[in-house]
Amino acid sequence: MSGSDDLFIREDPIFVQKELLEINHLPDEGRIVGRDEEIQNLANAVNPAIFGQSPSNVLIYGKTGTGKSLCAKHVSRRLTSTANDEGVAATFAYVDCAQDSTETQAVQTIAATLNDRSRTDIKIPDKGIATSTYYKRLWRILDECYDVVLVILDEIDKLEDDDILMQLSRAGEAGKIEGCKIGVIGISNKIKYKEEQLNERVKSSLCEREFVFPPYDGTQLNRIMEARRDAFRDGVLEDGVIPKASALAAREHGDARQAIDILRYAGEIAQSRGADRVTEEFVVDARERAETDRFRELIRGSTPHSRYVLQALTVLSLNEDNQDGFRTTEVYDVYKEICRQESSDTLSLRRVRDLLKEHAFLDIIEQSRHSGGSAEGSYTNHKLLEDPEVVRDVLADTIE
């Protein structure tokens, strides 16, 4: 028995509240740093819900790790509490559209989240009923239980179509619900989501307010991690650990999620090496692991052609490692060959150019304009910001 006891650590020497460093942790208000203006803007948009009126529909844009989901959940939670204090029955539902990407999956998640069986006696099975039936049950739940509901659609650009947006944004107008008001908060990393993926009818009803969340700077990232210092035992973190982690994240992406990951991974490395303190050396080691995870998260749920385009640039980078970037036409030629190997129809050059811009917006690649003189004109070069071997390995796990 003693041998079995020695296999496990009974008391964690590094962490005391590790959940403060988990991605899905919703921190207390005092731990939300650098987003006061964004929180206030979002609160103003949904404020009518406190009086039982229709909140504005909102689209939030920004790079990964800029606090979009965090602030949407925080404002929704505060709104629910404040409205209930005013005698208004309010709540919110959260949908990860990268996971629930079909209309049926999304409406099922919303209905299951909002349902109160003790009041409605309505069953929401995981599967096995028609999409229209899920909607009918959802409308009943809303009218029987709530005055106002917010629906957060995270990574909204991962939805296969915008049918659910039409249903939610026009439920009242279409007479599907009578007493309940619905507000939609859509969240996307794609700055051109509205122009490229929404039809005109949905745009007119959904895009009432739009906000862009900028990346965090080094000072903000430092404050974000200081607010989570008590995830560790007293005295475990060396003085330079948090400044080092925040500087690395700010220099590369301004990504709070990555900064927190670096801090957590540094603690885990200290654990695995039997150290009693987290040092700057562990931060450097943790940064590589966090960068790989960040990239994996960025392409999670992306379209096949988005990955094919990235794979094309990766192939070029691996074969010509001494070249500082590649023209769009070079990337397109390799992309077409990948599509042929995958038995997939190719997209147009213009659409591939747009996909490259999306990768640049997410800081996966870097774009630069060049002049080829009167003979060639101007052109764009594309360069991977990630290690090509890392990109290759991650893509190998995601391309079916």
Stockholm file with secondary structure:
# STOCKHOLM 1.0

chainA/1-400         MSGSDDLFIREDPIFVQKELLEINHLPDEGRIVGRDEEIQNLANAVNPAIFGQSPSNVLIYGKTGTGKSLCAKHVSRRLTSTANDEGVAATFAYVDCAQDSTETQAVQTIAATLNDRSRTDIKIPDKGIATSTYYKRLWRILDECYDVVLVILDEIDKLEDDDILMQLSRAGEAGKIEGCKIGVIGISNKIKYKEEQLNERVKSSLCEREFVFPPYDGTQLNRIMEARRDAFRDGVLEDGVIPKASALAAREHGDARQAIDILRYAGEIAQSRGADRVTEEFVVDARERAETDRFRELIRGSTPHSRYVLQALTVLSLNEDNQDGFRTTEVYDVYKEICRQESSDTLSLRRVRDLLKEHAFLDIIEQSRHSGGSAEGSYTNHKLLEDPEVVRDVLADTIE
#=GR chainA/1-400 SS CHHHHTTSCSSCSSBSCGGGGSTTCCCCGGGCCSCHHHHHHHHHHHGGGGGTSCCCCEEEEECTTSSHHHHHHHHHHHHHHHHHHTTCCEEEEEEETTTSCSHHHHHHHHHHHHCCHHHHCCCCCSSSSCHHHHHHHHHHHHHHHCSEEEEEEETGGGSSCSHHHHHHHTTTTTTSCSSCEEEEEEEESCTTHHHHHCCHHHHHHHCSEEEEECCCCHHHHHHHHHTTGGGBCTTCBCTTHHHHHHHHHHHHTCCHHHHHHHHHHHHHHHHHTTCSSBCHHHHHHHHHHHHHHHHHHHHTTCCHHHHHHHHHHHHHHHHTTTSSCEEHHHHHHHHHHHHHHTTCCCCCHHHHHHHHHHHHHTTSEEEEEEECHHHHCEEEEEEESSCHHHHHHHHHHHCC
#=GC SS_cons         CHHHHTTSCSSCSSBSCGGGGSTTCCCCGGGCCSCHHHHHHHHHHHGGGGGTSCCCCEEEEECTTSSHHHHHHHHHHHHHHHHHHTTCCEEEEEEETTTSCSHHHHHHHHHHHHCCHHHHCCCCCSSSSCHHHHHHHHHHHHHHHCSEEEEEEETGGGSSCSHHHHHHHTTTTTTSCSSCEEEEEEEESCTTHHHHHCCHHHHHHHCSEEEEECCCCHHHHHHHHHTTGGGBCTTCBCTTHHHHHHHHHHHHTCCHHHHHHHHHHHHHHHHHTTCSSBCHHHHHHHHHHHHHHHHHHHHTTCCHHHHHHHHHHHHHHHHTTTSSCEEHHHHHHHHHHHHHHTTCCCCCHHHHHHHHHHHHHTTSEEEEEEECHHHHCEEEEEEESSCHHHHHHHHHHHCC
//
